[in-house]
Amino acid sequence: MPNYQGVWSLSEQYQNASGWPSPPATAIYAGGYISADTNVIESVLIANSGNGSDFGDLTVARRFLAGMSSSTRGVFAGGGSTGSNVIDYVTIATAGNATDFGDTTAAMDEGYAGGFGSESRGIYAGGYQSSSAINNMEYITIASTGNGTDFGNLSQARTGNSSGFCSPTRGGLGGGNTGSRVDTIDYVTIASTGNAFDFGNLTESKDGVGGTSSSIRGIFAGGFTGFALKNRIEYITIASTGNATTFGDLSATARPACTSDNITALIMGNITGDTSSIEKVTIASIGNATDFGDLTADKSNGAAVSNAHGGLS
């Protein structure tokens, strides 16, 4: 029988390809900061509230990394306290250490980018290079390996993005920092290349926002505005354009990493005391977040992906 603890053998994966139930929706939290950059990767099953468990290690310890994923593979780009152009990946159904994927371009080697993607393509955008925010966007083909390729530009240079959202066709980022916090939401058509389009605005200017989505609705959670930490959750309808609407509140606040199984959004880790908190919301409804469990350690500034998020359905 399949092993529903989040680790699938090769025979179980073969059985799934032959018509057995799909692997359970699994969230992966990678990297972050625990008094120093960490290489730890951990996982949780999204359908079952509970704590994170050890999955493996990144190839390089780092924070401020961007995450993107298909239904089989999670990819982590850039990051580090002093900058890294590393891209590495894991097979989500099988616990183990990350493997080298390729490199970001030199223009995106210091992290603070946001990530999102579809079943085939991952995109990371914005970030920080040579003491300045950048507007670069790059893409990768998730099923292969290789270096990032130019996609286009954001509507404005900005850093502090962890707020990716996506449907199978459209993805984007909200918020960021250009020297001051911004409320801009941008979007692109994932399968094409080109510059981002204006989507609308967050309810307030902030960076350090966590983002995830179902195939219909994008969620933005937490962030900084000025020097204040924010616990607001807000949402957009991805297929339209327009400003974000208040969803509810977190108990934690800035720089969480978020992912989903297209139904439940997980909001993981936090800069407030570098907490281990994992909270959840039901994306199709509105309301405050509730407790899900805890990561294996208090940490912030990591990246989260899953094998069932809104960009895959």
Salt bridges, closest charged atoms under 4 A:
ASP37 OD1 - ARG63 NE 2.47
GLU42 OE2 - LYS299 NZ 2.65
ASP88 OD1 - ARG62 NH2 2.88
ASP186 OD2 - ARG158 NH1 3.18
GLU204 OE1 - LYS230 NZ 3.58
GLU204 OE2 - ARG232 NH1 3.58
ASP207 OD1 - ARG181 NE 3.10
GLU234 OE2 - LYS206 NZ 2.77
